[in-house]
Amino acid sequence: MKLYATAARGTADLVAGELEALGFSGTRWDAGGCAFTVDEKDPLAAGMRACLHLRTALRVLWPLASFPASDADSLYAGARTAPWEEHVRPDSTFAVLATTSAPPPLAHAPFLAQKVKDAVVDRVRTADGVRPDVDRVRPDTLCYVHVAEGQATVGVDLAGRSLHERGYRAVAGPAPLRETLAAAVVLASGWRAERPLVDPMCGSGTLVLEAALSALAIAPGLIRADFGFERWPRFGDAERQTWRALVEEARSRVRSRLDVPLIGRDREPDVLAAARANLSRLPAAVGRAVRFEPGDVRDITPEDPPAAIVTNPPYGERIGGAGANVFLRTVGQKLRALDGHTAFILAPAEAQAALGMRPTWQRRLMNGPLAVMLARYELGRARASVRRRER
């Protein structure tokens, strides 16, 4: 049996690596995420474990039926075959999340959600005699439908809402990174807590905080208030006991401290206040590992020992449009002087070019609707050595 972890563009291979590290087999990733094999006797336990530990995935989906769909009637008929009564009861609520890349007449996601909603209601009413209610804000069960290339898949979302909603970000600065994308940046960089990490343009601190959670082995699900599966009708005493055991096992792996500092700096006092507010909502071990302090990236000096610089700089309208390239050129000049340091910068291609540095590798990602690149730069003498090797 397969579950499917969805991912932002450019991160599905990272999700696959996480799943394999958790011991899941049969991983197969594509542009939208990664399928993985679970025990058909207890898929819920496997899904709970994935929700608890995955840092870069957006959702964990449990497919219930897959079928050809070319119009509203075939979509409804196929959705009606799924065993919804096992996940939705007359005394519980549900909602339907729809995504589609199909042409008309299945190109409109709200229309798909309505047809699948009708199928769920009719199936449950036939099984139990009473129709369930819809709650679009906080449903007990979040169902989903995805249509692409003439095929529809319907099922249930185990987390109930996106996994990027960790729960610690009380305040967000301008254009904040999703927590899952920040975790993907840290994971893709290859950074380990054997060297300091600095974000000299930290905003509300998401990159630094996700690095700390990873380095301290704090599963992101440990800091989240709840998951959708906890409200499922099938989540009984045995399932609750399994969940508690998974949580306790994850807690037992948490490190109490780090040997290197993780530092976030920003020149805006209100933004630093937001970062500190977010830090205060995380476990004490994160507070011991992370510090946020005032600083302008244009005044940056080398760290001792040399650090990994991991940052998502402001660009475009965030720093005044026309002045963006001047700012980024100055940042590039300052970074190049950091001998022995390595920079990992997340920004659109034009902003990367404005830095005036040559990356040693790049990864294409999506920051919401915006295409961006994660680029690695070797700085100082290390950069010169790389350029000599290139010749």
N, C-alpha and C positions, 0 to 999 in steps of 0.2 A: 504494500500500500504506500502511496506517495502523499506527502504534504508539500506545500509550496510556500517558500519565503520570498516575498516580493522585495525589490530593491530599486533604488534610484539608478538612473542610467550611469553606466560606468563602474558600478560597485557590485554587480552580481557575482563576479569571481571572488570578491572578498567575503561575501555571504557564504559562498560554497566553502571557502577555507575555514570559516568559523564553524560551519556545520560539521565538517570533517574533523576538526579539532575536538568537537563535542562527542565524536564517536559515531555520527550518523553515516550511513553508507548510501551508495547509489546516487550520489549527488550529480545533478545535471543542470547546468546553468545556461540561461539565455539572456536576452537583453532586459527582460523584465524581472528576473529573479532566479531562484534555484529550487528545483524539485529535489526531494530527498526521501529515502525509504524509511518507513517506520513499521513496527510490529502491528499487523492488522488486528490483533486481539486487543491492543490498547493504544490506539493512535492519540487519544487525549493526553496520556502521560507524556508521550513524545512531543506533542505540540506544546504542552505546558513547559517542558524543559527548554525547548527552542525559544519560546517567548521570554523566559527568565534570563537567558544568557546572551542572545544575539544582540550585538551592538550596532550593526550596520543595516540590518533588515528593517523594512517598514511594516510588514504584516506577515503573519503566519496563517495560511489558508488551508482549510480541510475540504478538498473537492468531494462532492457527493454525487455528481452526475455530469457527464460530458456527452454532447449529442450534436448532430447537424442542426443548424438553425439559419433559415434564410428569410423568415418573415415572422410577424407577431404570433401567428398560430403555432408554428413549429417551435418557437421559443417557449411559449406557454406550455405546450404539450410535453416538451422535454423537461422543463423545470418541474412539472407536476409529478414526474417519475421519481424525483429525489425523496429520500425518507425524511422529510422535514419534521414529521411528528416526533422523531427522536431528539430533536434540538429545540423545537418550539412547542409550547403547550398553550392551551386556551387561557391559562391564568398568567402567562408571561407575555412580554412584549418583544417585538422584533422590528428591524428595518432592513432595507436592501441597498447595498452599495453597488453601483454599476459602472463598468468601464467598457469601452468599445473602440475598436479600430475598423469596424465593419462599415461598408457603404450603406446608403438608405436601402430598405426602411429600418435598419437596425443601427443607425449612426447616432441616435440621440439617447444619451445615457439615462435621463429621467424617464423616458418611455420604456426602456428595458427594465428599469427598476420597478415601474408600475406593473408590467406584465408578470414579472417574477413574484412580486408581492401578491398578485391575484392567485398565482399557482400555489404559493405557500398557504394562503388563507384557505383556499379550496381543499387542499390536501389535508390540512390539520382539521378543518371542519368535518370532512368526511370521516377521519379517523376518530375524532373525539366528540363530535356533535356541536362544538362551539367554536366560533372564530376567534383567533388571537388578535390583540390590539397592536397597532403600529406606534412606535415611539422613536422619532428621528433624532432625538437629543441624546438619550442614554438607554438604548434598547438592551433588554436582557440578552438577546441573540442578534448579532449583526450577520446577516446573510450577504452573499455577493453573487454577481453574475459578471462574466467577462466573455465578450464575443469578438472573435477575430478569425478571418479566413474561412468563414462559413461554419465555424464550430463554436459552440457555447459551452461554458463550464459554470456550474453553480455549486455553491457550498457555503461554509460558515467561516467567519474570521475569528480565530481563537482569542486574539488580544482585545477585540472590540473597538479599539481606536488605534491610531498609528503608534508604532513602537517608538517613534521619535519623542513622544510625549512622556519623557522620564518623570516629570513632576518637580524637578528642582528649579526650573527657570521661571522664577516669579516675575522677573523684569527682563525685557529684551531691549537691546540697543537698536539702532537703525540697521535694516537689512541683516537680521541675525541668521547665522547658519542653523539649519536643523541639527539636532544632536546626532542623528544617524550619519549625516554627511561629515560632521566634525570627527566622529569616531572613524569613519572611512578614511579621512585624510591622515589621521594618526596611524592607522593600521597600514595604509599603503606606503607611508613614509618609511616603514621599517624601524621607527624609533623604539628603543627599549630604555628602561629606566636605569641605564648605566651611564648616561650623560644628561646634563641639565637640558631642560626644554624652556624656551622663551617665546612668547608671542608679544612682540613689541607694539602691536596694534590690536589689542585683545578684545575691544568692544565689551560685550557682556560676559566674556570669558569662556565661551562654550568649548573652544579648542583646548584650552588648558584644562578645563574640568573633565572633558572626555578623556584626555591623556591620563589624568590622575586616576579616574575610575578604572581604566584599563590597566595601568601599572600596578594598582593596588588590588587587582583581581576582584573588584566589586561588580558583580553582575548587575546590569542596568535594571533588571526586574526587581532587585532588592530595594530600590529607591522609588519604585512606582506604587501608587496607592492601591490599584486594583487592575484586574484583567477581566475581559468579557466572559471568559469561560467560568469564572467564579459565580456568575449569575445564571448559568445554563440550568435547565431543569434536570439534566443528567449529572450535575455536579453534586453528588451525595457525600455521605460520610467517607466512603472508601477513596473517592477522588480527592476529598479535602485532606485526608491523611497522606496521600501520595504527594500532593502539593506542598504540604508542610515539610515532608521529608526532603523534597527537592530544594526548598528554601533553606533548610538547615544545612544541607550539604553545601550549598553555595556560600553560606555564611562562614562555614568552616575553612574555606579557601582564602578568605580575605586577609591581605597583608596589613599589618598595623602601622608600617612606616616605610618611607623611601629614603635612600641614601643620597639622592640628588634633588635639587630644588626644581620646582615648576613655577615659572614666573609669568604673570601677565602684566603688561604695561599699557597705559593709554594716557593721552594728554587731557581728556575731557573728564572733569570730576564727576559729573552725573553718570557717565558711562561706567566709571570705576565703582561708583556706589552700586550700580546694578549688578556688576560682577561679584562684588562682595556680598550682596543680598542673595545671589544664587549660590555662592559658596556656603553661606550660613545654613542652607537647606540640605546640605549633604553630610554624610557621616564625618565624625571628628577626624578620622584618619586623612580625609581629603583636606580638611582645614590645616592639618599639620604639614602636609606636603606642598600646598599651594600658597602663593602670596600674590596679591594684586597691589601694584604700586604705581604712582604717577611717573610718566616718562614720555618723551617725544621721540619717535623713531629716528628723527633727524639728528638726535643727539646720542644715538646708540653707540656703545663702546663694547669691546670684546668681553666675553664672560671667561672666567677661570674656574674650572676647565672649560674648553670650548663647548658651546652649546649647539643643540639643534634649534634653528629658528623656524617655527611653524606658524604661519600667519595667513590671514585672509584680508589683504589691505583694502582700504576704501578706494573707489575708482568712480569715474563718471560723475553723475550728479551728486553723489555722496560727498564729493570734495570740490564742488563748484564747476563741474563740466570742463571748461577750457583749461582750468588750472590743474587738471588731473595729471597730465603727462609731465608737467614741470615737477609736481610733487613726487611722482613715481620715479622720475629720473634721479632726483635727489636721494630717494630711498635706495635705489640701486647703487649709487656711488657710496653711500654709507655702508651698505651690506658688503660690498666688495672688499672693504678694508678689514673685515672681521676674519683674521687669519685663523685657519683651522676649523672654522665653523661650517655648517651645512644648512642651507635654507630650503624650506619646502613652502612654496607660495601657491595659494589658490586664487586664481584671478582669470578673467577672460584673456584670450590670446593677445588682444591689442594692449591690454594693461601689462602683460608679461613683456611684450616687446618694448614698452616704454621704460622698463627697468634697465634696459641696456646690458643685460647679462645673457650668457649662453647656458641653457639648461643641459644637464647630463641625461635626464630622461623626463618624459611628460606622460600624464594620464588624462584622458578626456573624461570630464564629469559634467553633471548638470546640477546647478544650484537653483532649485525651483525650475522656472522656465528658461534660465540663462545658461548658455553653454560656457563652461569654464575649463581651465587646465590646472592640474596640479603639477608643478614643475619643481625639479630638484636642481639646486645650484651649489657647487663646491666653491667656497669663498677663500680669498687670500691666496697663500702659496699653494694650497690644494687646487684652487682653480687654475693657477698657472701650470701646475703639473698635468692637469687634465688636458689643457690646451696643447701642451707639448706632445702628449701621447696621441692626440688627434692628428697632429702633423705627421 
